[in-house]
Amino acid sequence: MACRRCGTVLDKATDLTPTLRNQPEPPTSGGRLSRLAQARRAKEAAQGGPKPETSDLFSSLRSDAPPPPDYSSRMDEDDEADPTLSAALRQVRSEEDGEAAETPGDSATETFVPPPFEMPRPAPLPLPAVDPGQRLAALPDFGLPVNPPQQPTSPFSLSELGALMNAEAEPEAAFEAPSNPAIGEMGDDTSLPDWFDRDAAKASTSLPKRPEAVQEEAPRIGFSENTNSMPDWLRELSGSAATEKPLDESVAPRIGQTPEDTGELPDWLRNTGEKSERKPVNQPSGGPVEKKPNNPEIPDWLKQATGALPSTTRPSFGDVEVEQRLNFAFDETTDRAKEIKPGQVDHFGKDRLRQSRHTGLTDLLGLPPLRDDEEDEVQDQGTGLEAATAQTFQPAQAQPAAFNNFSVPDFPEPATAADNGLNLPDFPQSDFSQPATLYNGLAPWLEGLAPPRLDATAAASVAPTGYDLPPLPDLAPLPDSYDEPDQTEADDSRYSSSLVPWLVGLRPPAMDAFASTAKAPDLPDMLFGEDSTTENPPLTGENITDTRSFSVRDMFHQTDMVSQEFLPPVVAENPLEIDYETGQLPEWLRDEAGTSEAVLPPPPRFLSAGSMAPLALPPLPGDEMPPEDMETIPFEIPSFEGPVAPPNPTTLASVTGNQPLNYQLPDFLAEADSEPPLAISDSEMPSFLANLSPAPGKETIENDLPDFLTEHNLQAEHETLPDFLADQPSTPAFQSGADGLPDFLTQSPNFAVEMPGANAPLPDFLSRFEDDANPPLAAIDSPTSSLGNSLEFLRAEADANTAEAGSDEAIPDWLQAMTEGRSEIAAPKITTGYSPLATGSQDVSTDQQAELPEWLRTEAASASPVEPLSIDRPVFEQEAALPVEAPFSFELPPEPPATSPTPPVVAMPTSFAMEAPPSPAVSPSAEMNQFLAGLGDTGTDGLSSARLPSWLQEQSPENEIPEFKVPETGELPDWLNEKAANPAPASAKAPGPAEFGVDDPTRPDFDNFLSGAQPSFGSSNFLSDVEGPAWLRSSTQSKAPTAPLRTPEAPNPGGLPGWLRSVTPAATVEEENAPTTVGDSQFNAVEASDNRYTLPGITLPPQLASAAVLGALLAPTGLAIVKPATEKPPVVLPMGMRPEHLVRWGLSLLLLLAALVGLNLSLTTAPVAITPVVQSVYNEIDQLPANAKVLISFDWEADRYGEMRPLAQTLTAHVLAKRVRLVTFSLNPQGPALANGVLKELIDKDGYGNSTFYRYKENYLNLGWRSGQEVALRSLAQNMGDMLDYRENAPASTTPVMSGINGLADFDLVIVLAGDEGNVRSWVEQIGVQPGSHILFGTPAAVEPLARPYTLNPNPALRNDTQARSRGLIAGLNQTTQYAQLLSDNRQIKTDDKLDLNRRLSAQTLGALLLIVVVIVANVWYLARRRQ
Amino acid sequence: MEIVQVLIPLILTIMVYTYLVGDNPVFRVAEHILVGVSLGWATVQIFYNILLPALNVVSDNLGNKNGKSSLTEALTYLIPLILGLVLLLRPVRAFKPLSNLVMALVIGTVSALSLAGALSGTLLPQIGAAISPLNADNDPFGWFGRIVLLIGTLASLWYFQFTVFKNRPRAGEIVAQTSALGAFSERFRLLGRWSIMLAFGAIFASVFLTYFAALIDRLLYLINIRF
């Protein structure tokens, strides 16, 4: 039998899951437990094995919990239900396991090949049982969380948006979704998302495979191994564009068939696409574009976002972040939640305060927030988590909670406008209820667009943490349809009415895409819409219901809405002629508005006066503005240095009329601006990028390129392009010039205007850059702008290494070989990993440096004493030991395919798996083939210049394509040539522009930042923790030593909180991941280890790492360290020498000594004090008349002889002294003998003077014993004549003494000498209740407390003779002595000398005193010991 | 002979006190002797005080001994004798139903008598004694004593009140808060507990005196031995 987790074949002896193996063996001794266990096993065996108790939340937390449910079986079900998705998953997993992708049809006959056995890992967090299909549906739509670490729940994540869209579109269906698509489900090992539990993914025999690409040349952003070079937004994009079937079948996207396949579009494109639908849908594609109303108002969501700009402080990447993340994972209440006031509702009308309670891991686990009625129930149940997990998933409620925790990827230090010294006028504020902190999470590019309400202090006080971000602005009140051509801003007043002209078309990122659609529109289909002219039909009818029409064309027409044609003529003629010094809009703008100045809102804050930086604006398309004029335009750069959300190129274009400005670019795009115009062909650009980029020939596309294109591909490293980019050249639309552009781009109404000819000159702004010695965008860099910093930094980087970069020597061999079409040199596989907890920064992504050009690596090496990673070293072999984030392995292809590039790989990033074993089936060469497949579309070189747009061709030196080499010095622009001529030392800081000095303290240390050196403001583990985005961390981690790759060290303890350090794995990843042999040795080794609570070497994004940490903490290790108890040898003491014996012996000796002393010393001497109770008894007897009938019942036994004999003798002496008729009687067998002894003593002896009076049967009689207690008393109460006397056995009725006595009631006095409490009660209950009964009790001291309540109060005033009470009670030696004292004093009756009452009393008194002392000492000793 | 009468108690007393060293055969022998002698004594008493007189009555009435014959009187003793024999035959399965009937008769009769006597002889008188008027005398200590007795009695009875008085759980409360009555109940129960403990302490002291008196009696016996 094979291990269910890893597939290792186990023998029967070890045929247990790792969890079950550690269970204690059931009892086998034949006891009840063992029988029950056997019966249960038998039953389970009959039922096909133990069933998982998925309903039990904590079942998996117990070591004896049943094994987790079989995920594979669920996947089988899902395969049937969703073949596309299952096929995609199967393919992903098969690739991870090194298996070739299989077609969906092979899943049925697929045989399971178990992977090697691995170390058992702690049981994961349990999750409520969910439907398998729902869980699969809840898997990330992109299959893999490719979000950067700083983006646990990015609002721009398609996974989040998709869930929210589902919640909006199909509340019912979404309600059934059981888990958070961000992380899947973690109910158990097998139920974990496949990217989370890699083992489960591997072990699953029926996991869906990745489907075959529908169309290879279709541009898609799949999950290839090159994803580590992709920017974050592209990762999300690619994740969402995975060919897996999405969750919602009703909005099932289709795999891209054409270049317009919008499956590759990011969120912001969707958003813009949605926005583009505001335009009339019947607008001809090539017709004039209808102007959007020029509403200068700022939308509410932007106004809200201005509440708090990101702080100038860099988001901490150190302990605070980790702790916060863990707090997040542990559902710690966030500060944001505390700020939420009751009554606030989010954009969905839900209580924000209530949703804010639902944070952290519960969100990660997909647990919905409690409803009003559920919360009370959960509290009643006492286990909130259990109750919460029992609920069904409600994305509609959970998603906002997730949004409340979204974060923005960490980008270089955010600098706000306030930091840059902006003094911007306030925009008219709309009423918004969101607190100022809502703006924390707003993307910088939105910050710049947002109306200013800036206050430097306030901005600094609400520094964004990077992930503790507020929810997005309200999105709900969106119109259901934008199809109406005449839809005005009133219909969409929430946005359009408040938009400034250049913001028309902008929407909250990806929010309105689902805000008003009944069905979650999937982008690929949605983009086509009804206007789609491609072969893909619009998704209508059964595919998509109630989906707004949308098309890519319209989406990109959006850019035109605010372009030149949309702008007022005066704007087109005088773009951005704004008097920023006065904060007034330009005259032409006011004129265009047709309103007075009071009506017009003040200019945006970045247009306001103060700290203006000259901005060199490129001319608008078709604009005649000379470049020199633009340089004079003062323009303030808003801060975009903060966390950057997925950029919105449309926005950028809309602002400046298809000319992206740096201040509108996200960071990763802004960084690229500092570089020279990218020598990259349009073939490397996806279609959407090509469309969104500035028009060819007029502006560069660098601003729109992702950072990986701008940072690492400045030297035209086409190899690093992802597949989806590589596939792009295959698109016919990109053949050349305008013809090479996609259709939807060519159909743009402004295409004719924007698209220059093949021989069109370089765009003005580019040409100006060439002419200008200064960097093109340097002019816009303000000294305090971090954007400028970054630009300057990158520029310096490039300048400092121009000489190196420009030479072929700087190009790695594998790169050169790649360009030459050789494959003998394998490219180093990038093993970027993200293991914030297990490996730390120095253990992963060391090969990421290979991604850098040589000159960059040299730069990085100079900044760090660590030797850079040698790219010649085939690192990919070490991938198994290293948790990698995204396998990035490639090498030169043998021959780039001329056509039919390899379909993009929808790979599961291994960064989110527990480990990343090498993929033997997919060699680096093959990966590179796939990678380069998209490049080779026309020839063997695959880089035909014909594929480049003309403007790029012109841009490249000598009208050639920069084929995988760093441009020579001569190829560079002048401003770069100058830099290259005088390269700065590598170790020196990059010189900044004139307005931005090197020594500027506000200048971020980007060179060190990217080179991996310790930032000046960070801690030692800056970027080494979980906060750094992958690309940022990779550049930092390139300084990590390469040698100990297989034995990575534990994470830097200093980078983790103290409490977390204790749980960090002490063992290396290799040790933890090393497959151990199946057998006892494996567990013996663990038992011998002290790392009982160490965590597994997990390689997860932060949120998943946090969840894993939590799971590891909660889950039992199952490896109990059994240490033999070291018992001290018992001290053998001789018998009776134990402490307890000594105490007993001591007390016994003390009591004996006291008794002896008392008997000999006679401490108490007569006369003794007579108590009332004794006097009362004496009086009762003394009042008896002569010849009175007195019954003395001897109801005591020999054990009471010490007390009762003196008492009985004393009382009997008094009775006999009264010369009454005496009858003795007993209710116990020993009584008659005792009575006989007392009578003989008192009557037969002359000393008492009774022998002369009393004769047996005449005036005294011993009736012996009568059995039956109450029954006997009840019978004797009526008739006692049938009794026989004790001595002669004669009937009582025949004796003279019994004359006139028929029953007990006939006696004048009954004296009961009771030895126990029962006799007293029996006499009182049976005889005392009889009318006229007179009973006296003589009892031992032990019975007195119980017999006293049955005695009348001796005070006559308090007596109630009607009550069934005894008339007196005498007890113990003390009272007996008193009674004897009375007899002696009153009757001169001497008691028997043998009684020695005084000596007895003395001894008893001494013993009582000793007892008191012992009790006091014992209590003091006890209290003292307890205090100790 | 007299020496034997003196030595036997002396030896048996010493044998019993050997238990101070520990459980030992000597103590066990003394213990068994005590039990055996007690049962033998009881058997003799039963035979001579119960069985033999009963048989004599039956035989006299049935055999017309002494010139009297009364079947009724004979049956008065004969039926109990037969029922007693049935009880002796209880181990026999065939007689078990009959023995159960006899046992039921005995238990029923005793229970009836006990319940009736407990109600009239213990419960009601105790209630009456507890609520005796406080102004029965002018003794302030009597007043105080009666008040303490009443409170102690009520507290002792309240100690066996195990119901927890809690408020109705409010919204958001998982565990309901103890009500004011519950808090008072807890304190009153604590007082009752102390009252009971005081009573137990008094009983323990009394028991100690009783058994210490037995020790003294034995010591005195040993001391007074005169050969």
Contacts between the chains, C-beta under 8 A, distances in Angstrom:
chain1	res1	chain2	res2	distance
A	376	B	171	6.1
A	376	B	172	7.1
A	379	B	172	6.0
A	379	B	173	7.1
A	379	B	174	4.9
A	380	B	169	7.5
A	380	B	174	6.5
A	382	B	174	5.2
A	1135	B	21	7.8
A	1135	B	22	6.5
A	1136	B	21	5.8
A	1136	B	22	6.1
A	1141	B	22	7.5
A	1144	B	20	7.0
A	1145	B	20	6.8
A	1148	B	20	5.0
A	1151	B	212	6.8
A	1151	B	215	7.0
A	1152	B	215	7.5
A	1152	B	219	7.7
A	1155	B	212	7.0
A	1155	B	215	5.6
A	1155	B	216	5.2
A	1155	B	219	5.3
A	1156	B	219	6.4
A	1158	B	216	7.3
A	1159	B	216	6.6
A	1159	B	219	6.0
A	1159	B	220	5.9
A	1159	B	223	6.3
A	1199	B	214	7.0
A	1200	B	210	7.1
A	1200	B	214	7.6
A	1201	B	214	6.9
A	1201	B	217	6.1
A	1202	B	210	7.7
A	1202	B	213	4.1
A	1202	B	214	3.8
A	1202	B	215	7.3
A	1202	B	216	6.1
A	1202	B	217	3.1
A	1202	B	218	7.3
A	1203	B	210	5.7
A	1203	B	213	4.4
A	1203	B	214	7.3
A	1203	B	217	7.9
A	1205	B	217	7.4
A	1229	B	38	7.8
A	1229	B	41	5.8
A	1229	B	42	4.1
A	1229	B	45	4.1
A	1229	B	46	7.3
A	1230	B	38	7.3
A	1230	B	41	6.5
A	1230	B	42	8.0
A	1232	B	45	7.1
A	1232	B	49	7.8
A	1233	B	41	7.5
A	1264	B	45	7.3
A	1264	B	49	5.1
A	1265	B	45	5.2
A	1265	B	49	5.3
A	1266	B	49	7.5
A	1267	B	46	7.1
A	1267	B	49	7.9
A	1267	B	50	6.0
A	1269	B	110	7.8
A	1270	B	110	6.2
A	1270	B	113	4.5
A	1270	B	114	5.8
A	1270	B	117	6.4
A	1271	B	109	6.3
A	1271	B	110	6.2
A	1271	B	113	6.3
A	1274	B	113	5.6
A	1284	B	49	6.6
A	1284	B	53	5.2
A	1286	B	49	7.8
A	1289	B	48	6.7
A	1289	B	52	7.8
A	1289	B	53	7.3
A	1321	B	117	7.9
A	1321	B	118	7.8
A	1321	B	121	7.2
A	1321	B	122	6.3
A	1322	B	117	7.4
A	1324	B	117	7.8
A	1324	B	121	4.8
A	1324	B	122	7.1
A	1324	B	125	7.9
A	1325	B	114	7.4
A	1325	B	116	7.9
A	1325	B	117	2.8
A	1325	B	118	5.9
A	1325	B	120	7.0
A	1325	B	121	3.1
A	1325	B	122	6.1
A	1326	B	113	6.8
A	1326	B	117	5.1
A	1326	B	121	7.2
A	1328	B	121	5.8
A	1329	B	117	6.8
A	1329	B	120	4.8
A	1329	B	121	5.0
A	1340	B	206	7.8
A	1340	B	210	4.5
A	1340	B	213	7.5
A	1341	B	206	4.5
A	1341	B	207	7.7
A	1341	B	209	4.1
A	1341	B	210	4.9
A	1341	B	213	7.1
A	1342	B	203	7.1
A	1342	B	206	4.6
A	1342	B	207	4.2
A	1342	B	209	7.2
A	1342	B	210	3.9
A	1342	B	211	7.8
A	1343	B	206	7.6
A	1344	B	206	5.7
A	1345	B	199	6.7
A	1345	B	202	4.9
A	1345	B	203	4.9
A	1345	B	206	5.6
A	1346	B	203	7.2
A	1349	B	126	6.0
A	1349	B	129	6.5
A	1350	B	122	7.7
A	1350	B	125	7.4
A	1353	B	132	7.8
A	1355	B	136	7.8
A	1355	B	137	6.4
A	1355	B	142	7.8
A	1357	B	136	5.8
A	1357	B	137	5.3
A	1358	B	132	6.3
A	1358	B	136	4.7
A	1358	B	137	6.6
A	1358	B	142	7.9
A	1360	B	128	7.0
A	1360	B	132	7.9
A	1363	B	125	4.9
A	1363	B	128	5.9
A	1363	B	129	7.3
A	1364	B	120	6.6
A	1364	B	121	5.0
A	1364	B	125	5.2
A	1365	B	125	6.3
A	1365	B	129	8.0
A	1371	B	206	8.0
A	1372	B	206	7.4
A	1372	B	209	5.9
A	1372	B	210	7.3
A	1372	B	213	7.3
A	1373	B	209	7.4
A	1373	B	213	5.3
A	1373	B	216	7.9
A	1394	B	224	6.6
A	1396	B	220	5.9
A	1396	B	224	7.8
A	1399	B	216	8.0
A	1399	B	220	6.7
A	1400	B	213	6.7
A	1400	B	216	5.1
A	1400	B	217	7.2
A	1400	B	220	6.6
A	1403	B	212	7.8
A	1403	B	216	4.5
A	1403	B	219	7.4
A	1404	B	209	6.0
A	1404	B	212	5.7
A	1404	B	213	5.7
A	1404	B	216	6.0
A	1407	B	208	7.8
A	1407	B	209	7.8
A	1407	B	212	4.5
A	1407	B	215	7.9
A	1407	B	216	7.6
A	1408	B	205	7.6
A	1408	B	208	7.6
A	1408	B	209	6.4
A	1408	B	212	7.5
A	1411	B	205	7.3
A	1411	B	208	5.8
A	1411	B	212	7.9
